[in-house]
Amino acid sequence: MMDASPVQQRKQQSGAAVSIEPVQSKKQLGQFIDFPHDLYKDDPNYVPELFIAQRDLLTPGKHPFHDHSTLQLFLAWRDNKIVGRIAAIHNKNHNVFNNANDGFFGFFESINDQSVADALFQTAEKWLKEKGLQTMIGPVNFSTNEPCALLVDGFDMPPVAMMTYNPRYYIDLLGAWGLQKKVDTYAFRIKDENVNDKPQRMVQLLKERLAQRNITIRKINMKDFKAEAERVRGVYNAAWDKNMGFVPMNDKEFDYMANDLKLVVDPDFVLLAEHEGKVIGITICIPDVNQILINVKRGRLFPTGLLKLLLGKSKIKVLRIAVLGVLEEYRKLGIEGVFYGMIMEKGREKGYRWAEASWILEHNDMMNKPIEHMNGERYKTYRIYEKAI
């Protein structure tokens, strides 16, 4: 079912062999998806991914990534027990857009055993080299448009929606294999009681200044969602085109993401900036559904998971600022300030206690400094690694 390249790698650890098995069946795919539930069973901060969402993401014909690129999933076994997993990923669109020859690894999970991690990394590297790729980058679950990067600081709280989580010992496993830092990304926590109110106080003044340039800010029209998504797509693909490793979404990929977000977004927190009717900036905030999913056993919606999701949405008190971007020629006009101010105002009105702004590249001062000026606290750091192969 995947772009298979059968590989067997064996390493000895106290006499126990590690066997690497390519995922080629529905049963193996289920085992691949379910492995983290057992690995993290004693970790109170672990949030299970929804099984149906992970299955569709990893299945050719279900997710549009597979229309243009390939991957191979691998499971690590020892003593007839799964002890790790990894995906080797050839993102062809990334390489065309960035004029690169990169390979990726993602969906990495392992017990705290270097021999298991080494076997997984060695297998993924071999698969990537067979594709003619020269770099191994990760963890990246397809691209930077999906959850990516390793948590390296801030292990004391669960992740918010669509952010990654892992044990601290993964830092050592990746480092011992020879993977080195490529870039760090930050997550900021903006608490209601600590936030600097200046953006909220300045909203009306900034709106008036923008209006003089024929720039207006409005919330998304959910009744015209398909057309709104088309208006947003161009900004999304253009506003981040210089970010590290970014690759634009094609129409199918963007529609897939938009339809997923439609299920959870609150239209009060999806804002569009327009100049004479053209969308020039967007912000998308999503309620932290992880506050519900953390109690959905093994990521199954049935028999009780769906009920928890439906009944729990109104109790969510954390918001994630997942997307905030403005076309380059319209930056530094105050659009970003209006976005933040409107989010703060509506968030307080609806009883949200805090928001996470994530993720933001470590060198993106244009985003990081305003959040720090609002008294946002950098409380989690994530890292993307690389290694020449």
Secondary structure, DSSP 8 states (H G I E B T S, - for coil): -----------EETTEE-EEEE--SHHHHHHHHHHHHHHTTT-TT-----HHHHHHHTSBTTBGGGGT-EEEEEEEEETTEEEEEEEEEE-HHHHHHHT--EEEEEEEEE-S-HHHHHHHHHHHHHHHHHTT--EEEESBSSSTTSSB-EEEE--SS---TT-----TTHHHHHHHHT-EEEEEEEEEEEETTT---HHHHHHHHHHHHHHTTTEEEEE--GGGHHHHHHHHHHHHHHHTTTSTT-----HHHHHHHHHHHHTT--GGGEEEEEETTEEEEEEEEEE-THHHHTTSGGG--TTTHHHHHHHHGGG--EEEEEEEEE-GGGTTSSHHHHHHHHHHHHHHHTT--EEEEEEEETT-HHHHHHHHHTT-EEEEEEEEEEEE-
